[in-house]
Amino acid sequence: MPKLIFGVLAILVLAVISLFIGVSDVTPMSLFSSSPEDRPMQVLLISRIPRTLALILSGSALAVAGLLMQMLARNRFVEPGTAGTVESAIFGILLITILWPASPLLAKMLAATVTALIGTALFMQILRRIPLRSTLMVPLVGIMLGGVIASVTDFFAYRLDLLQTLGTWQLGDFSAVLRGRYELLWIGALLVGIAWYAADRFTVAGLGQDFTTNLGLNYRRVLTLGLSIVAMVTATVVVSVGTIPFLGLIVPNLVAMAVGDNARRAIPWIVLLGAGFVLICDIIGRVIRFPYEIPIGTVFGVIGSALFLYLLLRRRPADA
């Protein structure tokens, strides 16, 4: 418990730092010396606080979604970005944008949830039908499936002159987050709570269908719940801020090294580490070329790929 309290305090410190980084002059002194109608307070309320909350909510939710994918697929190298879930969500957003251009964010999220759930279910079905002699083959299959879905999405976006719009969903960027445009991410926080409540069921389901059935649990029901949470989390994050690569893969693996595979014990740490990683990468992207900003998808792509290589190289040959 003391370690968790220290983790929460670390997140609060990072959140406060995030609030006071930016081009606009927002400092503690300017806030104390200004009225609520002045520019510093308005920037804080309309932009900085929503952005910081969006960073925390999206980082923690995506990290937990990665944990669920790894447990349900029984593979450490699976996450929404390596299972076709993200690409399926983007396809759903593009589809509703074509059919209903003026659709609200909630409608886009629902469409993305449906297509993400279909794409993830298709990935799980493919895994059941092909022999897998190596754990590395599982994410490879997911990456191939995601590539096919992304190619179809790019084709329609190109034909309908929507490639620039498509790019906003393919690259994670919090620079456009404002009050009124991030609130869907609170759904992700609710889903994280549901995942923590059902953590013991997911832990058992990660041991296999036969073991789960012998303990009296409905394996298909647990699987459906887990995939639904993953699809909805992915949809809300992609609709709101775009994609953040490797987050759902790196964070659960790092936490598992420290606390083991028990989901109930791991989820609080995954929430903290996921939020912390996203906050740190966003701060780096905002200060490394100040006053310009590097999208967090790019920053985390560099850091996440290096950590992913570390996880691959530390595996023993017998595990491959």
N, C-alpha and C positions, 0 to 999 in steps of 0.2 A: 504493500500500500504506500509506504513512503516514496518508493521509486515512481509510482504512478503520479503522486502529488508533484514530485519534481518534474515529471514529464509535462504535466498540465501547466506548471509555472513556466517551463521553457516555451511552450506554445504561446502563452500569454505575452511573454517577452518578444517573441518573433512577431506576434500580431501587432503589438504597439509599435515596433520598428517599422512594420509595413504601413501603418497609418500615416507616418510622417516622412515617407519617401515619395517624391514626385516633383514635377516641375512647379506646381503651384506652391506658394509660400504658406505652408501649414505647419506651424510649430506650436509647442505648448504656450509660448509667450504670446503669439499672435491670436491664439484661441482665447486666452484669458483677457486680452485687451480688446476683443471685438465683440459685437453683439450677434445674436443668432441670425440676423439678416445680412451680416457682412460676408464677404467672399470666403475667408478661411473656414468659418463654421459651415457654410453651405457646401464647400468642397468636401469637408469631412463627412457630412451627413449624406450627401448625394452620391459621392464617388468612393472615398477612401474606406469608410466602414462597410458598405456593400461589397466592395472588392475583397477586403480582408475576410469577411464572412464567406464569400464565395470560394476563396482559396481553401479555407478550413473545411467547408462542407464537401466540396468536390474531391479534395485529396483524401479525406477519411472514407468517403463512400466508395470511391474507385478502388482503394486499397482493400476494403472488406469484400467488394465484388470479386476482386482477384483471388482472395482466399477461398470464397465459395466455389469459384470455377476450378481451382486446384483440387479441392476436396471432392467435388462431384466427378471430375474427370480423372481423379487419382493420379495426378501428374503435377510436378512442381513447376513446370515451365509453361503452364496454361494460364491465360488471363483473357479478359474481353478483347484485347488487341491481337491475341494470337489464336483466337477461336472463331473469327469471323463475326463476332458480336458487334464490334464498332462499325465495321463496314456495312453490316446489315442495317444498323441504326441510321447511318448516313443515307443509305438507299431509301429508307422510309421517309426521312425528312425531305429528300429530293422529290420523292413521289408525291407527297402531299403539297409541296411547293408548286409542282406542275399542275396538279388537279385543283388546288385551292390556294392561289397565290397570296391572298390576304388572310390566311389562317393564323390564329393566335399561337403563342408559344405552347400552350397546353395541348392544342390539337397536334402540333408537330411532335410533341413529346409522346402522345398516345400512338401516333403512327410509327414513330421510331421504336417504341416499346414492342409493338406487334411484330415488326420486321426483325428486330433484334432477337426476340424470343424464337421466331421461326428459324433464323440463321443459326442460333445457338443449338436449338434442338436438332437441326440438320447436322451440325458438327458432332453432336453426341451420337447420332445414328451412324455416321460414317465410322466413328471409332469402334462401334460394336461389330461392324461388318468387315473390317480389314485386320489382318494379323500385324501386331506391333511388337517387334523384337527389341526395340530400343525406346526408352522414354523420350528421347529427342525426336522421334518420329511423330509424336502427338502434336507438339506445337508446329511442326513442319506441315502436317496435314491442315491445321487451322490456318496457317499463313497462306497456304495454297488456296483454300476455300475463300479466305478474305480477299485474296488477289483477284479471283474470278468475280466476286461480287463487286469489288471496287472497279474492275474494268467495265462491267455493265453500267455502273453508276456514272463513270466518266464518259462513256459513250453517249448516254442520254443527255448529260450535262453539256457536252460539246455540241450535240445536234440542236439543243434548245438554247444555246448561248448562256449557260448558267455555270460555267467553269469558275468564274470569279466568286460567285455565291457559294459554290461547293467548297472552295478553299477556306472559307471562314469556319466550316465545320471540321475540316481535316487537320487544322492546326490549332492547338490550344492557345488561347490568348485572353487575358483578363483585362486588357486595357479598355474594352468597351463596356465593362460591367458597371451598371448604374442602379440606383434605387428603382425598383419596379421591373428590373430585367434579370434578377438572379433568384427570385423567391422560389422558383420551382426546385431549387437545390435543397430546400428544406424537406422535400419529399425523400431525397436521398438520406437525410438524417433519420427520418422515420423508418426507412427500410433497414438502416443499420441497426436501429433498435430491435426490429423484428428479427434480424439475423442473430443478434446477440441472445434474444429470448429463445430462439430455436437452435442455439449453438450445439447443444448436446446431440440433437437429431442429425445435424450436419456432420458431426464428428463420427457418429455411428455409420452414416451413409457413406462416408469416405472409406470405410473398411470393406465395402462391397455389398452387392444386392443380397447374396445368400446370408451373410452375417446380419444384415439389417433385418431381414425377414425373420430370422431365427429369434431375434430379440423382440419380435412383436410389432415392429414398425412397418408402415406402408412405404416401401422404397420409392415407388413412383410418385407418391404424394410429396415426400421430402424432396425428391429430384425436381418436381414441378415448382415447388415453393422456391427452391434455391435458384433455378434458372429464371424464374419470374423476377426475383430480386435483382439478379445480375442484369437482366434486360432493362428493367425500369431505371436502375442506377445509371447504366450506360446511356440510356436515352436522355435522362435529365441533364447529365453532364455535357453530352455532345451538343444538345440543343442550346444550352446556356453558354458554354465557354469553348466548345470544340474538344478535340481529343488530346489526351496526355499519355504519351507512349511509355510503356515499361512500368508504370506506377503499380498496377495491380500484380505485376510479376515480382518486382524487386522487394517491396515492403513485406509481404507475407513470408518470403524466404528469409529475410533478415530477422524477422521476429521469431520464426521457427527455430533458428539457430540458438536463440537465447531462452525461449520459454517452452519450446516443444510444439506438438501438434494438437493440443487440446484447444478447440476453437473458443470455448468460453473464456479461458484464460488469455488467449492470444488476441481476441478482438479489441479489447481496450488499448493494448499496445499498438495494434495495427492502426487504429483510429488516430492515435497520437503521432505515430511515425509518418503515416500518410499525410496528415495535415502539416507536420513539420517539414517534410521533404518539399511539398508544394510551396510553402511559405518561403523557404530558403531559396529555391530555384527562382521564384518570382522576384525576390529581392535582388538576386544576382542579375537577372535579366533587366532590372530597372536601373542598376547602378553601374554596370560594366561599360555602358556607352552613354551615360547620362549627358544630356537630357533625353536622348533617344531610348527606345525600349526594345529589347529582344523578346519575342513571344516565349512563353513558358514551355510550349511544346518543343521548341528548338533547344532550350537550355536542358530540359529534362531528357530529351532525346540523347544528348551528348553524355550527360552524367549516367542516365539509365543504361545506355548501351555499354558503358565501361563496367558498371556493376553487374550487368548481365553476363559479360565475358568473364568476370571474376567468379560468378556462380558456376559457370560452365567449367572453368579450368580447375576449380577446387574439387570437382567431383572425381571420385576414384574411377578408374577404367571399368571396374566391375559393375558400377552403377549405370553405365551408358547402355 
